[in-house]
Amino acid sequence: MTEQKLQELYEYSVQIRRLLHQFPEVGFDLPKTVKIVSDELRKMGIPCTEEYGTGSIVGEIGRGEKIVALRADMDALPVEEKTNLPYCSLHPGCMHACGHDSHMAVLLAVAKFLKEHENVLPHKVRFIFQPSEEGAISGAKMMVDQGVMENVEEVLCTHCDNSLESGVIGVCDGACMAACIPITISFHGKTSHATEPKSGVDAIAMAQEAYGKLKNMVVKEAGKADYIWSVGRFCGGHVHNVIADLCEMDISFRFFDMDFADRVMAQVRQICDDIANAYGGSVEIDWRMSTGPVNNDSTIAEKFRKSTKDSRIPLVEIEQRMTSEDFGWYLTEVPGLLFRFGTRNEATGCTAPLHRNDFCIDEAGMKSAIAAFIAYINQSEEMR
């Protein structure tokens, strides 16, 4: 691929990214986003389908039996944008604060190039555009359950990163991102007047006791295991003079070791049941695995390193992180790789971390991501 062609693809990706950035949508409800992506694919001559679930788009090109899948997430966050960019969000209360607009733009640019060279592709390429990466219900799991990985041999995705300098590609071997279990614990008691607490059942007291016991239990079970156990919401009662009959905790549990997680979740149930019974109340526990860990395949990672370095794209090794990505669901089916592309540029103020309302990226970083994807797919001399 010539530098001029890469520049053309980059300029196209900037145009598409800025369009997508203006119309952020949340979860599975992505009508504008889906239309933009599907329209672009069809302009390229790539047939696409929405058969893999609400808010999803999948296109495919190439020939042969082998399929390599490339995935981009599409959803935004319920965040009010404060960047003052000329192309900032036109949807109040919604923002592409995690850079999924850049992921889509990169993948569309890659699709554009590969379609132009479809006759020399060494295999098929499936382009997966996925909803609800940020949501409690995983769009990746939905698409996997709907069969999107059928006949796929390997899968790759990328994520922008404001901790990496713009233009740099980051790779991590093995477990690079944590599994995530969101937990909601609801203690139910009985109301009474604040001056007669013995006639009620104090839900806040139950939750408070659980807060400490659960935290201590996780520390004990973890040993040397890496994990995060964070209570993000603790809410009970309405007024000062009524004993609360409901208190809820929302917990984010991140980890890499599934056996450790199984032990923890079994004890969560036992500890909470024991506390509720002791107080004369009850408890409900709602949890699901939002994603397993992202485990990068070592063979694919090494192949990616080689193709990237052969194309003279700057590459660095990065450490595993406790953040989560539902890309892990695809990896329950086939081996794959998540790599990062740097978008940090202090000179232009692109330094804010993900999910902040002033998050913005140095778009120049998308050029390296486009080149890295194409270098990996490019196994034919005729495409070079």
NUTORFI-900280 format. One record per residue (C-alpha): residue in three letters; x, y, z; residue number from 1. Coordinates in steps of 0.5 Angstrom, whole numbers. Layout:
BEGIN
  residu      u      v      w  num
     ALA      X      Y      Z  NUM
...
! end
This chain:
BEGIN
  residu      u      v      w  num
     MET      0      0      0    1
     THR      3      7     -2    2
     GLU      3     13      3    3
     GLN     -1     16     -2    4
     LYS     -7     11     -1    5
     LEU     -6     11      6    6
     GLN     -7     18      7    7
     GLU    -13     18      2    8
     LEU    -16     12      7    9
     TYR    -14     16     13   10
     GLU    -18     23     10   11
     TYR    -24     18      9   12
     SER    -24     16     16   13
     VAL    -23     23     19   14
     GLN    -29     25     15   15
     ILE    -33     19     17   16
     ARG    -31     19     24   17
     ARG    -33     26     25   18
     LEU    -40     25     22   19
     LEU    -41     19     27   20
     HIS    -39     23     33   21
     GLN    -45     28     31   22
     PHE    -50     22     32   23
     PRO    -48     18     38   24
     GLU    -53     13     40   25
     VAL    -53      8     46   26
     GLY    -54      1     47   27
     PHE    -58     -3     42   28
     ASP    -62      3     39   29
     LEU    -57      6     34   30
     PRO    -61      7     28   31
     LYS    -57     13     25   32
     THR    -51     10     26   33
     VAL    -53      3     23   34
     LYS    -55      7     17   35
     ILE    -49     11     16   36
     VAL    -45      5     17   37
     SER    -49      0     12   38
     ASP    -50      6      7   39
     GLU    -42      6      7   40
     LEU    -41     -1      6   41
     ARG    -46     -1      0   42
     LYS    -43      5     -3   43
     MET    -36      0     -3   44
     GLY    -40     -5     -6   45
     ILE    -40    -10      0   46
     PRO    -47    -13      2   47
     CYS    -49    -13      9   48
     THR    -54    -16     14   49
     GLU    -57    -14     20   50
     GLU    -59    -21     21   51
     TYR    -54    -22     27   52
     GLY    -59    -18     32   53
     THR    -61    -11     34   54
     GLY    -57     -6     32   55
     SER    -52    -10     28   56
     ILE    -49    -10     21   57
     VAL    -44    -15     18   58
     GLY    -41    -15     11   59
     GLU    -36    -20      8   60
     ILE    -32    -20      2   61
     GLY    -27    -25     -1   62
     ARG    -27    -32     -3   63
     GLY    -24    -39      0   64
     GLU    -26    -43      6   65
     LYS    -22    -39     11   66
     ILE    -25    -33     15   67
     VAL    -22    -27     19   68
     ALA    -27    -23     22   69
     LEU    -25    -15     24   70
     ARG    -30    -12     29   71
     ALA    -32     -5     31   72
     ASP    -36     -3     37   73
     MET    -41      2     35   74
     ASP    -45      5     41   75
     ALA    -44     11     45   76
     LEU    -45     13     53   77
     PRO    -50     17     56   78
     VAL    -45     23     57   79
     GLU    -46     30     56   80
     GLU    -41     33     51   81
     LYS    -36     38     54   82
     THR    -31     38     48   83
     ASN    -33     44     44   84
     LEU    -31     41     38   85
     PRO    -34     44     31   86
     TYR    -37     37     30   87
     CYS    -39     35     37   88
     SER    -45     31     39   89
     LEU    -52     33     36   90
     HIS    -56     29     41   91
     PRO    -56     32     48   92
     GLY    -54     27     54   93
     CYS    -50     23     49   94
     MET    -43     23     47   95
     HIS    -38     18     44   96
     ALA    -33     19     50   97
     CYS    -30     12     49   98
     GLY    -28     13     42   99
     HIS    -32      8     38  100
     ASP    -33     13     33  101
     SER    -26     12     31  102
     HIS    -27      5     31  103
     MET    -32      5     26  104
     ALA    -28     10     22  105
     VAL    -22      6     22  106
     LEU    -26     -1     20  107
     LEU    -29      2     14  108
     ALA    -23      5     12  109
     VAL    -20     -2     12  110
     ALA    -26     -5      9  111
     LYS    -26      0      3  112
     PHE    -18     -2      1  113
     LEU    -20     -9      2  114
     LYS    -26     -9     -3  115
     GLU    -21     -5     -8  116
     HIS    -17    -11     -7  117
     GLU    -22    -17     -6  118
     ASN    -19    -21    -12  119
     VAL    -12    -22     -9  120
     LEU    -15    -23     -2  121
     PRO    -12    -29      1  122
     HIS    -19    -31      5  123
     LYS    -25    -28      6  124
     VAL    -26    -22     11  125
     ARG    -32    -21     15  126
     PHE    -33    -14     18  127
     ILE    -37    -14     25  128
     PHE    -40     -8     27  129
     GLN    -43     -9     34  130
     PRO    -48     -5     39  131
     SER    -48     -5     46  132
     GLU    -41     -6     48  133
     GLU    -42     -1     54  134
     GLY    -49     -4     56  135
     ALA    -50     -9     62  136
     ILE    -53    -13     56  137
     SER    -47    -15     51  138
     GLY    -48    -14     44  139
     ALA    -42    -18     43  140
     LYS    -45    -24     46  141
     MET    -52    -23     42  142
     MET    -48    -23     36  143
     VAL    -44    -29     38  144
     ASP    -51    -33     40  145
     GLN    -54    -31     33  146
     GLY    -48    -35     30  147
     VAL    -44    -29     27  148
     MET    -37    -33     29  149
     GLU    -40    -39     24  150
     ASN    -34    -41     20  151
     VAL    -29    -36     23  152
     GLU    -22    -38     24  153
     GLU    -19    -32     28  154
     VAL    -22    -25     30  155
     LEU    -19    -18     31  156
     CYS    -21    -11     34  157
     THR    -17     -5     36  158
     HIS    -19      1     41  159
     CYS    -16      8     41  160
     ASP    -12     10     47  161
     ASN    -10     17     50  162
     SER     -5     14     54  163
     LEU     -1     12     48  164
     GLU      2     17     44  165
     SER     -1     18     37  166
     GLY      1     14     32  167
     VAL      4      8     36  168
     ILE      1      1     36  169
     GLY      0     -3     43  170
     VAL      0    -10     44  171
     CYS      0    -15     50  172
     ASP      0    -22     50  173
     GLY     -4    -27     54  174
     ALA    -10    -24     59  175
     CYS    -10    -16     57  176
     MET    -17    -14     60  177
     ALA    -21    -17     65  178
     ALA    -27    -21     66  179
     CYS    -33    -17     69  180
     ILE    -39    -19     73  181
     PRO    -44    -13     75  182
     ILE    -47    -15     81  183
     THR    -54    -11     84  184
     ILE    -55    -13     91  185
     SER    -62    -11     94  186
     PHE    -64    -12    101  187
     HIS    -71    -12    103  188
     GLY    -73    -10    110  189
     LYS    -80     -7    113  190
     THR    -81      0    115  191
     SER    -83      3    122  192
     HIS    -82     10    125  193
     ALA    -75     12    126  194
     THR    -77     12    134  195
     GLU    -79      5    134  196
     PRO    -73      1    130  197
     LYS    -75     -5    133  198
     SER    -82     -5    130  199
     GLY    -78     -5    123  200
     VAL    -73     -9    119  201
     ASP    -67     -4    117  202
     ALA    -65     -5    110  203
     ILE    -59      0    111  204
     ALA    -56     -4    117  205
     MET    -56    -11    113  206
     ALA    -53     -7    107  207
     GLN    -48     -4    111  208
     GLU    -46    -11    114  209
     ALA    -46    -14    108  210
     TYR    -41     -8    105  211
     GLY    -36    -10    110  212
     LYS    -36    -18    110  213
     LEU    -36    -18    102  214
     LYS    -30    -14    102  215
     ASN    -26    -18    107  216
     MET    -28    -24    104  217
     VAL    -26    -22     97  218
     VAL    -19    -20    100  219
     LYS    -19    -27    103  220
     GLU    -21    -31     97  221
     ALA    -16    -27     92  222
     GLY     -9    -29     95  223
     LYS     -5    -26     90  224
     ALA    -10    -26     84  225
     ASP    -11    -19     81  226
     TYR    -18    -16     82  227
     ILE    -23    -10     83  228
     TRP    -29    -10     87  229
     SER    -32     -3     87  230
     VAL    -38     -1     90  231
     GLY    -41      4     85  232
     ARG    -48      5     88  233
     PHE    -50      5     95  234
     CYS    -57      7     96  235
     GLY    -63      6    101  236
     GLY    -69     10    105  237
     HIS    -72     16    103  238
     VAL    -73     21    109  239
     HIS    -70     21    116  240
     ASN    -75     19    120  241
     VAL    -77     12    117  242
     ILE    -73      6    117  243
     ALA    -71      4    110  244
     ASP    -75     -3    107  245
     LEU    -70     -3    101  246
     CYS    -62     -2    100  247
     GLU    -59     -3     94  248
     MET    -51     -4     92  249
     ASP    -48     -4     85  250
     ILE    -42     -7     85  251
     SER    -37     -8     79  252
     PHE    -33    -14     80  253
     ARG    -27    -15     75  254
     PHE    -22    -21     75  255
     PHE    -18    -26     71  256
     ASP    -19    -32     74  257
     MET    -25    -36     73  258
     ASP    -24    -41     79  259
     PHE    -23    -35     84  260
     ALA    -30    -31     81  261
     ASP    -34    -38     82  262
     ARG    -31    -38     89  263
     VAL    -33    -31     91  264
     MET    -40    -31     88  265
     ALA    -42    -37     92  266
     GLN    -40    -34     98  267
     VAL    -43    -27     96  268
     ARG    -50    -31     96  269
     GLN    -48    -35    103  270
     ILE    -46    -28    106  271
     CYS    -52    -24    104  272
     ASP    -57    -30    106  273
     ASP    -54    -31    113  274
     ILE    -55    -23    114  275
     ALA    -62    -22    111  276
     ASN    -64    -28    115  277
     ALA    -61    -26    122  278
     TYR    -65    -19    121  279
     GLY    -71    -22    119  280
     GLY    -71    -19    112  281
     SER    -69    -22    105  282
     VAL    -64    -21     99  283
     GLU    -64    -21     92  284
     ILE    -58    -22     88  285
     ASP    -58    -20     81  286
     TRP    -51    -21     77  287
     ARG    -49    -24     70  288
     MET    -42    -24     67  289
     SER    -42    -18     62  290
     THR    -36    -21     59  291
     GLY    -30    -26     60  292
     PRO    -23    -24     60  293
     VAL    -20    -22     53  294
     ASN    -14    -27     52  295
     ASN    -10    -25     46  296
     ASP     -7    -31     42  297
     SER      0    -31     43  298
     THR      1    -34     35  299
     ILE     -4    -29     33  300
     ALA      0    -23     37  301
     GLU      7    -25     34  302
     LYS      4    -25     27  303
     PHE      1    -18     28  304
     ARG      8    -16     31  305
     LYS     11    -18     25  306
     SER      6    -15     20  307
     THR      6     -9     24  308
     LYS     14     -8     24  309
     ASP     15    -10     17  310
     SER     10     -4     15  311
     ARG     15      0     19  312
     ILE      9      2     24  313
     PRO     11      4     31  314
     LEU      9     -2     36  315
     VAL     10     -2     44  316
     GLU      9     -8     49  317
     ILE      3     -6     54  318
     GLU      1     -8     60  319
     GLN     -5    -12     62  320
     ARG    -11     -7     65  321
     MET    -17     -8     70  322
     THR    -22     -5     65  323
     SER    -26    -10     61  324
     GLU    -28    -11     54  325
     ASP    -34    -15     51  326
     PHE    -29    -17     45  327
     GLY    -28    -23     50  328
     TRP    -34    -26     48  329
     TYR    -32    -27     41  330
     LEU    -25    -31     44  331
     THR    -30    -36     47  332
     GLU    -31    -38     40  333
     VAL    -24    -37     36  334
     PRO    -17    -34     38  335
     GLY    -16    -27     37  336
     LEU    -13    -21     38  337
     LEU    -14    -14     41  338
     PHE     -9     -8     40  339
     ARG     -9     -1     42  340
     PHE     -8      5     37  341
     GLY     -5     11     41  342
     THR     -9     18     40  343
     ARG     -5     22     45  344
     ASN     -3     29     43  345
     GLU     -1     34     49  346
     ALA      0     39     44  347
     THR     -7     39     42  348
     GLY    -10     37     48  349
     CYS    -12     30     47  350
     THR    -10     27     54  351
     ALA    -17     26     57  352
     PRO    -18     19     59  353
     LEU    -24     15     56  354
     HIS    -31     16     59  355
     ARG    -30     23     61  356
     ASN    -34     29     58  357
     ASP    -28     32     55  358
     PHE    -25     26     52  359
     CYS    -22     27     45  360
     ILE    -17     24     40  361
     ASP    -12     26     36  362
     GLU    -15     23     29  363
     ALA     -8     22     26  364
     GLY     -7     16     31  365
     MET    -13     13     26  366
     LYS     -8     12     20  367
     SER     -3      7     24  368
     ALA     -9      3     26  369
     ILE    -12      3     19  370
     ALA     -5      1     17  371
     ALA     -4     -5     22  372
     PHE    -10     -8     20  373
     ILE     -9     -8     13  374
     ALA     -2    -10     14  375
     TYR     -4    -16     18  376
     ILE     -9    -18     13  377
     ASN     -4    -17      7  378
     GLN     -1    -24      6  379
     SER     -1    -23     -2  380
     GLU      5    -20     -6  381
     GLU      0    -17    -11  382
     MET     -3    -12     -5  383
     ARG      3     -9     -3  384
! end
